[in-house]
C-alpha cells in the first residue's frame, strides 16, 4: 500500500520510495509518516514475505527499512539476506526495539546497517561480515 497522501497534498514531489516492513501497525504508520515528512514515498509491507513480493514486482526503491523481529517465515534478518542475495545494491536498514547488546549477540547480515533503539538514543552498527 503506497501511503504518500501527505506528500501529494502538500504538492511536493517525492525524493524516492522507501519500503517500510513492520508488523506493528502503529510503528509502521509512524515510520511511514516520518519518511513522508522528509518527502519520501512510503511503501508498506506487514511481513517479510509481502516485502519480498513487492521488491520482486519491480517497484523502484531507494531503501528497505525493516524491523528485525517479525512473525512468519521471513523475519527481518532472513529478509535482508534474501534481498542481498537477489538485489545486492539495494540498501537495507534493519531496526529493532531491542537493545544494541541483543542485536550484537544475534546474527549479522553482510552489507546491512543495523539500528537498535536504546532508552536514551539509538545506536548503529554496519554489518560488514559474519
NUGUKE-374089 format. One record per residue (C-alpha): x, y, z; residue number from 0. Coordinates in Angstrom, 2 decimals, padded with zeros to 5 digits. Layout:
REM residues N
[rec [X,Y,Z],NUM]
...
END
This chain:
REM residues 130
[rec [000.00,000.00,000.00],0]
[rec [001.56,003.28,-001.11],1]
[rec [000.88,005.84,001.57],2]
[rec [002.08,009.09,000.06],3]
[rec [-001.06,011.16,000.66],4]
[rec [000.62,013.78,002.85],5]
[rec [003.33,014.38,000.23],6]
[rec [000.91,014.89,-002.61],7]
[rec [-001.46,017.03,-000.52],8]
[rec [001.37,019.49,000.08],9]
[rec [002.29,019.49,-003.61],10]
[rec [005.82,018.14,-003.16],11]
[rec [007.50,015.69,-005.45],12]
[rec [008.82,012.65,-003.60],13]
[rec [012.59,012.15,-003.34],14]
[rec [012.09,008.42,-003.82],15]
[rec [010.36,005.41,-002.34],16]
[rec [011.31,003.58,000.85],17]
[rec [009.79,000.23,001.72],18]
[rec [008.80,000.08,005.41],19]
[rec [008.49,-003.50,006.69],20]
[rec [006.85,-003.66,010.12],21]
[rec [004.18,-005.93,011.57],22]
[rec [003.01,-003.43,014.23],23]
[rec [000.52,-001.05,012.54],24]
[rec [001.26,001.87,014.89],25]
[rec [005.04,001.66,014.44],26]
[rec [004.59,001.20,010.68],27]
[rec [002.35,004.30,010.47],28]
[rec [004.80,006.42,012.49],29]
[rec [007.78,005.33,010.38],30]
[rec [005.90,005.96,007.13],31]
[rec [004.69,009.33,008.36],32]
[rec [008.19,010.45,009.30],33]
[rec [009.53,009.41,005.91],34]
[rec [006.74,011.31,004.21],35]
[rec [007.60,014.39,006.28],36]
[rec [011.07,014.14,004.71],37]
[rec [009.46,013.96,001.24],38]
[rec [009.83,010.22,000.59],39]
[rec [007.02,007.97,-000.54],40]
[rec [006.50,005.13,001.89],41]
[rec [005.54,001.74,000.56],42]
[rec [004.37,-000.51,003.40],43]
[rec [004.58,-004.25,003.99],44]
[rec [003.37,-006.09,007.09],45]
[rec [005.67,-009.11,006.68],46]
[rec [008.97,-010.17,005.20],47]
[rec [007.18,-012.27,002.59],48]
[rec [005.00,-009.34,001.49],49]
[rec [008.11,-007.13,001.31],50]
[rec [009.97,-009.66,-000.82],51]
[rec [006.98,-009.89,-003.19],52]
[rec [006.88,-006.08,-003.51],53]
[rec [010.59,-005.89,-004.28],54]
[rec [010.30,-008.70,-006.82],55]
[rec [007.39,-006.88,-008.53],56]
[rec [009.92,-004.36,-009.86],57]
[rec [008.94,-001.40,-007.67],58]
[rec [011.81,001.12,-007.73],59]
[rec [013.12,001.55,-004.17],60]
[rec [015.84,003.66,-002.61],61]
[rec [015.90,001.65,000.65],62]
[rec [014.23,-001.17,002.56],63]
[rec [013.68,-000.24,006.22],64]
[rec [012.74,-003.38,008.13],65]
[rec [012.07,-004.50,011.66],66]
[rec [014.27,-007.37,012.82],67]
[rec [011.68,-009.33,014.81],68]
[rec [008.59,-010.25,012.78],69]
[rec [006.27,-013.25,012.68],70]
[rec [006.09,-015.55,009.68],71]
[rec [008.61,-017.42,007.60],72]
[rec [010.80,-014.34,006.88],73]
[rec [011.89,-012.16,009.78],74]
[rec [013.97,-009.03,009.13],75]
[rec [017.30,-010.89,009.16],76]
[rec [016.05,-013.51,006.68],77]
[rec [014.51,-010.80,004.51],78]
[rec [017.78,-008.84,004.44],79]
[rec [019.75,-011.95,003.48],80]
[rec [017.30,-012.80,000.72],81]
[rec [017.30,-009.24,-000.61],82]
[rec [021.10,-009.06,-000.57],83]
[rec [021.34,-012.33,-002.49],84]
[rec [018.88,-011.14,-005.17],85]
[rec [019.43,-007.36,-005.21],86]
[rec [022.96,-006.73,-003.95],87]
[rec [022.84,-002.95,-004.48],88]
[rec [019.53,-002.37,-002.69],89]
[rec [020.28,-000.76,000.70],90]
[rec [018.69,-002.44,003.73],91]
[rec [018.34,-000.85,007.17],92]
[rec [017.50,-003.30,009.97],93]
[rec [015.86,-001.75,013.03],94]
[rec [014.83,-003.15,016.37],95]
[rec [013.38,-002.01,019.65],96]
[rec [015.75,-004.47,021.31],97]
[rec [018.98,-003.24,022.81],98]
[rec [022.18,-002.98,020.81],99]
[rec [023.63,-005.71,023.06],100]
[rec [020.85,-008.07,021.99],101]
[rec [021.46,-007.32,018.32],102]
[rec [025.24,-007.58,018.70],103]
[rec [024.82,-011.10,020.06],104]
[rec [022.45,-012.02,017.23],105]
[rec [023.04,-012.81,013.62],106]
[rec [024.67,-010.40,011.18],107]
[rec [023.90,-009.66,007.58],108]
[rec [026.73,-008.54,005.34],109]
[rec [026.17,-005.14,003.76],110]
[rec [023.32,-004.05,006.03],111]
[rec [023.10,-001.28,008.59],112]
[rec [021.54,-002.25,011.94],113]
[rec [019.89,000.19,014.31],114]
[rec [018.87,-000.80,017.83],115]
[rec [016.87,001.58,019.96],116]
[rec [018.10,002.21,023.47],117]
[rec [016.24,004.07,026.18],118]
[rec [018.16,007.29,025.52],119]
[rec [019.40,007.14,021.92],120]
[rec [019.70,004.72,019.03],121]
[rec [022.96,003.03,018.12],122]
[rec [024.06,001.97,014.66],123]
[rec [026.24,-000.94,013.52],124]
[rec [027.43,-001.57,010.00],125]
[rec [027.31,-005.30,009.31],126]
[rec [030.26,-005.88,007.01],127]
[rec [030.87,-009.53,007.72],128]
[rec [029.81,-012.61,009.64],129]
END
